[in-house]
Amino acid sequence: MTGAPAIDALLDRLTDIPTPLGPLPRELGLPTTATMLPIVEVRPRNQA
């Protein structure tokens, strides 16, 4: 599994794992308008 499906699967698994401060991620009250930013591959430019 790669890309967005892998990220979604990871986030689903982490939903029930407490944060270092104690609450579960789903208990943090993220706004419903929160969206994930796209992950973009970045490659260095060839310098001539």
N, C-alpha and C positions, 0 to 999 in steps of 0.2 A: 504494500500500500504506500502510495506516495502523494505528495501535494496536499491539496485541501482536504481530501478524505482522511488522510493520516492525521492532519491537525485536528479535524473534527472528532476523530476517534480518541485522540489523546485528551482533548478537552472534556469529552464525555467521561473518560476514566478519572480525570482529576477533579471532577465535580464533587466527589464524595471523599476527597482527601483534605484534611484540615490544613489551613494555612499556618505559617509559623506562629501567628498570634492566636490561633484557635478556631475561628469560625470557618465553616466550609465555604468554598467559593460561591455557592448559590445563596449563602446567607449574607454576602457582602452588599447586596442590594444594587447591583449594576443597573443603570437606567435601561429601559427597553430600547432606547435609541442607540445604545452602544453597538458598534460594529467592529469586526476585526479588520485590521489593515491587511492589504495583500502583501504577501511575501514575494519579493522580487530578487532574482538572482543578479548579483553585482559582480562584474568582472573588471579587472584593471585594464586600462587602455595600454596599447603598445606605445612606448615612447621612442620616437625616432631621433 
